[in-house]
Amino acid sequence: MMTDPLPKWQRVTGWVLSGILSLVFLPSAFFKIAQPKGFTEEWSRNYPAGSALPLGVIELTMFVLYLVPKTRYLGGLLMLAYLGGAVATHVHANDGMFFVPVTVGVVAWLGLYLRDRKLRALVPLAAE
């Protein structure tokens, strides 16, 4: 029945996994937005200098959308698209770190899946 509450361990685990993403997105967005001394020089080695600020704003926005219950699906989809671009960038650079954005995406959607009954009904892993 859809109105049954989620088991506490699933809800807590889902929020913990979703919260872990703050360790990835918040520092990344902060550096791109604040651009502390030395950041721009390092960033400019691989990307145009002017791309840092818009990407930081995008990261922060999609993370907030992901955490807000009413916009969680939009945030999750935007995050998945952003991380797909990160995978492509790592593959293109041939740096072997493509697994990092893949792992972040899996953690993001697993966190959402565990804390969201509607998503679980849409994508069931087993007959319930």
PyRosetta script that sets phi, psi and omega in degrees:
from pyrosetta import init, pose_from_sequence

init()
pose = pose_from_sequence("MMTDPLPKWQRVTGWVLSGILSLVFLPSAFFKIAQPKGFTEEWSRNYPAGSALPLGVIELTMFVLYLVPKTRYLGGLLMLAYLGGAVATHVHANDGMFFVPVTVGVVAWLGLYLRDRKLRALVPLAAE")
pose.set_psi(1, 133.8)
pose.set_omega(1, -174.5)
pose.set_phi(2, -67.2)
pose.set_psi(2, -20.9)
pose.set_omega(2, -176.8)
pose.set_phi(3, -89.7)
pose.set_psi(3, -7.8)
pose.set_omega(3, 175.9)
pose.set_phi(4, -61.8)
pose.set_psi(4, 136.9)
pose.set_omega(4, 178.6)
pose.set_phi(5, -68.3)
pose.set_psi(5, 149.0)
pose.set_omega(5, 175.2)
pose.set_phi(6, -66.8)
pose.set_psi(6, 145.4)
pose.set_omega(6, 173.8)
pose.set_phi(7, -57.8)
pose.set_psi(7, 143.6)
pose.set_omega(7, -175.8)
pose.set_phi(8, -57.1)
pose.set_psi(8, -39.9)
pose.set_omega(8, -177.7)
pose.set_phi(9, -62.6)
pose.set_psi(9, -35.1)
pose.set_omega(9, 179.2)
pose.set_phi(10, -70.5)
pose.set_psi(10, -44.5)
pose.set_omega(10, -180.0)
pose.set_phi(11, -63.1)
pose.set_psi(11, -46.3)
pose.set_omega(11, -179.2)
pose.set_phi(12, -65.4)
pose.set_psi(12, -47.1)
pose.set_omega(12, 179.2)
pose.set_phi(13, -60.5)
pose.set_psi(13, -41.3)
pose.set_omega(13, 177.8)
pose.set_phi(14, -60.8)
pose.set_psi(14, -44.4)
pose.set_omega(14, 179.6)
pose.set_phi(15, -70.7)
pose.set_psi(15, -34.8)
pose.set_omega(15, 176.9)
pose.set_phi(16, -64.3)
pose.set_psi(16, -46.8)
pose.set_omega(16, 178.0)
pose.set_phi(17, -60.8)
pose.set_psi(17, -43.3)
pose.set_omega(17, 178.3)
pose.set_phi(18, -64.1)
pose.set_psi(18, -38.1)
pose.set_omega(18, 178.6)
pose.set_phi(19, -67.6)
pose.set_psi(19, -33.1)
pose.set_omega(19, 178.0)
pose.set_phi(20, -58.7)
pose.set_psi(20, -30.2)
pose.set_omega(20, 179.3)
pose.set_phi(21, -62.1)
pose.set_psi(21, -23.2)
pose.set_omega(21, 177.7)
pose.set_phi(22, -63.2)
pose.set_psi(22, -27.7)
pose.set_omega(22, 177.6)
pose.set_phi(23, -70.1)
pose.set_psi(23, -19.0)
pose.set_omega(23, 178.9)
pose.set_phi(24, -96.4)
pose.set_psi(24, -54.1)
pose.set_omega(24, -170.2)
pose.set_phi(25, -79.4)
pose.set_psi(25, -38.2)
pose.set_omega(25, -176.7)
pose.set_phi(26, -67.1)
pose.set_psi(26, -47.7)
pose.set_omega(26, 176.3)
pose.set_phi(27, -63.5)
pose.set_psi(27, -40.1)
pose.set_omega(27, 179.8)
pose.set_phi(28, -61.5)
pose.set_psi(28, -47.5)
pose.set_omega(28, 179.2)
pose.set_phi(29, -64.8)
pose.set_psi(29, -41.0)
pose.set_omega(29, 180.0)
pose.set_phi(30, -57.6)
pose.set_psi(30, -50.7)
pose.set_omega(30, -177.9)
pose.set_phi(31, -63.0)
pose.set_psi(31, -38.3)
pose.set_omega(31, -179.7)
pose.set_phi(32, -70.3)
pose.set_psi(32, -33.6)
pose.set_omega(32, -179.1)
pose.set_phi(33, -83.7)
pose.set_psi(33, -48.3)
pose.set_omega(33, -176.7)
pose.set_phi(34, -76.4)
pose.set_psi(34, -30.7)
pose.set_omega(34, 179.9)
pose.set_phi(35, 47.6)
pose.set_psi(35, 64.5)
pose.set_omega(35, 179.3)
pose.set_phi(36, -63.4)
pose.set_psi(36, 167.1)
pose.set_omega(36, -177.4)
pose.set_phi(37, -51.7)
pose.set_psi(37, 132.1)
pose.set_omega(37, 178.9)
pose.set_phi(38, 90.5)
pose.set_psi(38, -19.1)
pose.set_omega(38, -177.7)
pose.set_phi(39, -65.2)
pose.set_psi(39, -48.2)
pose.set_omega(39, -175.2)
pose.set_phi(40, -61.5)
pose.set_psi(40, -40.0)
pose.set_omega(40, 179.4)
pose.set_phi(41, -62.6)
pose.set_psi(41, -44.5)
pose.set_omega(41, 179.6)
pose.set_phi(42, -67.4)
pose.set_psi(42, -45.1)
pose.set_omega(42, -179.0)
pose.set_phi(43, -60.9)
pose.set_psi(43, -40.5)
pose.set_omega(43, -175.4)
pose.set_phi(44, -69.9)
pose.set_psi(44, -10.3)
pose.set_omega(44, 176.7)
pose.set_phi(45, -66.9)
pose.set_psi(45, -31.1)
pose.set_omega(45, -176.5)
pose.set_phi(46, -120.6)
pose.set_psi(46, -20.4)
pose.set_omega(46, -174.7)
pose.set_phi(47, -135.0)
pose.set_psi(47, 157.0)
pose.set_omega(47, 173.8)
pose.set_phi(48, -62.9)
pose.set_psi(48, 138.3)
pose.set_omega(48, -176.6)
pose.set_phi(49, -55.6)
pose.set_psi(49, -39.1)
pose.set_omega(49, -176.9)
pose.set_phi(50, -72.5)
pose.set_psi(50, -7.0)
pose.set_omega(50, -178.5)
pose.set_phi(51, -84.6)
pose.set_psi(51, -16.3)
pose.set_omega(51, -175.4)
pose.set_phi(52, -63.7)
pose.set_psi(52, -50.8)
pose.set_omega(52, -176.4)
pose.set_phi(53, -60.4)
pose.set_psi(53, -51.1)
pose.set_omega(53, 179.2)
pose.set_phi(54, -60.7)
pose.set_psi(54, -38.1)
pose.set_omega(54, 179.3)
pose.set_phi(55, -67.5)
pose.set_psi(55, -37.0)
pose.set_omega(55, 176.4)
pose.set_phi(56, -63.4)
pose.set_psi(56, -42.6)
pose.set_omega(56, 178.1)
pose.set_phi(57, -64.8)
pose.set_psi(57, -41.4)
pose.set_omega(57, 177.6)
pose.set_phi(58, -61.5)
pose.set_psi(58, -46.9)
pose.set_omega(58, 179.9)
pose.set_phi(59, -58.7)
pose.set_psi(59, -47.6)
pose.set_omega(59, -178.9)
pose.set_phi(60, -63.8)
pose.set_psi(60, -43.9)
pose.set_omega(60, -178.9)
pose.set_phi(61, -63.3)
pose.set_psi(61, -47.5)
pose.set_omega(61, -177.0)
pose.set_phi(62, -68.4)
pose.set_psi(62, -32.8)
pose.set_omega(62, 178.1)
pose.set_phi(63, -67.0)
pose.set_psi(63, -42.5)
pose.set_omega(63, 177.5)
pose.set_phi(64, -64.0)
pose.set_psi(64, -44.4)
pose.set_omega(64, 177.4)
pose.set_phi(65, -58.6)
pose.set_psi(65, -39.0)
pose.set_omega(65, 179.7)
pose.set_phi(66, -64.8)
pose.set_psi(66, -36.9)
pose.set_omega(66, -177.5)
pose.set_phi(67, -80.4)
pose.set_psi(67, -28.8)
pose.set_omega(67, -178.3)
pose.set_phi(68, -75.6)
pose.set_psi(68, 122.7)
pose.set_omega(68, -175.7)
pose.set_phi(69, -53.0)
pose.set_psi(69, -40.2)
pose.set_omega(69, -177.6)
pose.set_phi(70, -71.8)
pose.set_psi(70, -21.4)
pose.set_omega(70, -177.3)
pose.set_phi(71, -117.5)
pose.set_psi(71, 15.4)
pose.set_omega(71, -174.5)
pose.set_phi(72, -60.0)
pose.set_psi(72, -37.8)
pose.set_omega(72, -179.1)
pose.set_phi(73, -69.9)
pose.set_psi(73, -43.4)
pose.set_omega(73, 176.9)
pose.set_phi(74, -60.9)
pose.set_psi(74, -46.5)
pose.set_omega(74, 178.1)
pose.set_phi(75, -60.4)
pose.set_psi(75, -42.8)
pose.set_omega(75, 178.8)
pose.set_phi(76, -63.9)
pose.set_psi(76, -41.0)
pose.set_omega(76, 178.7)
pose.set_phi(77, -68.4)
pose.set_psi(77, -42.4)
pose.set_omega(77, 177.0)
pose.set_phi(78, -63.4)
pose.set_psi(78, -39.5)
pose.set_omega(78, 178.4)
pose.set_phi(79, -63.6)
pose.set_psi(79, -41.8)
pose.set_omega(79, 178.8)
pose.set_phi(80, -62.6)
pose.set_psi(80, -41.8)
pose.set_omega(80, 178.0)
pose.set_phi(81, -64.9)
pose.set_psi(81, -44.2)
pose.set_omega(81, 179.2)
pose.set_phi(82, -61.7)
pose.set_psi(82, -45.1)
pose.set_omega(82, -180.0)
pose.set_phi(83, -67.7)
pose.set_psi(83, -30.9)
pose.set_omega(83, 173.9)
pose.set_phi(84, -62.0)
pose.set_psi(84, -40.0)
pose.set_omega(84, 175.4)
pose.set_phi(85, -65.0)
pose.set_psi(85, -36.7)
pose.set_omega(85, 177.8)
pose.set_phi(86, -66.2)
pose.set_psi(86, -40.2)
pose.set_omega(86, 176.6)
pose.set_phi(87, -60.9)
pose.set_psi(87, -47.8)
pose.set_omega(87, -179.8)
pose.set_phi(88, -59.9)
pose.set_psi(88, -39.9)
pose.set_omega(88, 179.3)
pose.set_phi(89, -63.9)
pose.set_psi(89, -43.7)
pose.set_omega(89, 179.0)
pose.set_phi(90, -66.0)
pose.set_psi(90, -40.6)
pose.set_omega(90, 178.6)
pose.set_phi(91, -65.6)
pose.set_psi(91, -43.5)
pose.set_omega(91, 179.6)
pose.set_phi(92, -61.8)
pose.set_psi(92, -38.8)
pose.set_omega(92, -179.9)
pose.set_phi(93, -77.7)
pose.set_psi(93, -8.7)
pose.set_omega(93, 179.9)
pose.set_phi(94, 55.0)
pose.set_psi(94, 40.5)
pose.set_omega(94, -177.8)
pose.set_phi(95, -98.4)
pose.set_psi(95, -3.3)
pose.set_omega(95, 175.4)
pose.set_phi(96, 74.3)
pose.set_psi(96, 5.0)
pose.set_omega(96, -177.8)
pose.set_phi(97, -98.4)
pose.set_psi(97, 16.0)
pose.set_omega(97, -178.3)
pose.set_phi(98, -61.0)
pose.set_psi(98, -23.6)
pose.set_omega(98, -178.7)
pose.set_phi(99, -68.5)
pose.set_psi(99, -21.3)
pose.set_omega(99, -178.9)
pose.set_phi(100, -65.5)
pose.set_psi(100, -54.7)
pose.set_omega(100, 177.8)
pose.set_phi(101, -65.8)
pose.set_psi(101, -28.1)
pose.set_omega(101, 175.2)
pose.set_phi(102, -63.8)
pose.set_psi(102, -46.0)
pose.set_omega(102, 179.7)
pose.set_phi(103, -63.0)
pose.set_psi(103, -42.5)
pose.set_omega(103, 178.7)
pose.set_phi(104, -61.2)
pose.set_psi(104, -41.9)
pose.set_omega(104, 178.4)
pose.set_phi(105, -63.7)
pose.set_psi(105, -41.0)
pose.set_omega(105, 178.5)
pose.set_phi(106, -64.8)
pose.set_psi(106, -44.4)
pose.set_omega(106, 178.5)
pose.set_phi(107, -61.9)
pose.set_psi(107, -42.5)
pose.set_omega(107, -179.2)
pose.set_phi(108, -60.6)
pose.set_psi(108, -49.6)
pose.set_omega(108, -176.7)
pose.set_phi(109, -75.4)
pose.set_psi(109, -30.4)
pose.set_omega(109, 175.0)
pose.set_phi(110, -66.9)
pose.set_psi(110, -41.2)
pose.set_omega(110, 176.3)
pose.set_phi(111, -60.5)
pose.set_psi(111, -45.0)
pose.set_omega(111, 178.8)
pose.set_phi(112, -66.4)
pose.set_psi(112, -41.5)
pose.set_omega(112, -179.2)
pose.set_phi(113, -61.4)
pose.set_psi(113, -42.9)
pose.set_omega(113, -178.2)
pose.set_phi(114, -70.9)
pose.set_psi(114, -30.8)
pose.set_omega(114, -176.2)
pose.set_phi(115, -99.5)
pose.set_psi(115, 4.6)
pose.set_omega(115, -173.7)
pose.set_phi(116, -131.4)
pose.set_psi(116, 108.2)
pose.set_omega(116, -178.8)
pose.set_phi(117, -64.0)
pose.set_psi(117, -36.9)
pose.set_omega(117, -179.0)
pose.set_phi(118, -64.8)
pose.set_psi(118, -41.0)
pose.set_omega(118, 177.9)
pose.set_phi(119, -65.9)
pose.set_psi(119, -39.4)
pose.set_omega(119, 178.6)
pose.set_phi(120, -64.2)
pose.set_psi(120, -35.4)
pose.set_omega(120, 178.3)
pose.set_phi(121, -71.1)
pose.set_psi(121, -34.6)
pose.set_omega(121, -179.9)
pose.set_phi(122, -72.0)
pose.set_psi(122, -36.4)
pose.set_omega(122, -177.9)
pose.set_phi(123, -127.6)
pose.set_psi(123, 76.2)
pose.set_omega(123, -178.4)
pose.set_phi(124, -75.1)
pose.set_psi(124, 139.9)
pose.set_omega(124, 176.3)
pose.set_phi(125, -90.3)
pose.set_psi(125, -22.8)
pose.set_omega(125, 177.3)
pose.set_phi(126, -152.7)
pose.set_psi(126, 157.4)
pose.set_omega(126, 178.2)
pose.set_phi(127, -65.3)
pose.set_psi(127, 129.2)
pose.set_omega(127, -179.3)
pose.set_phi(128, -106.8)
pose.dump_pdb("model.pdb")
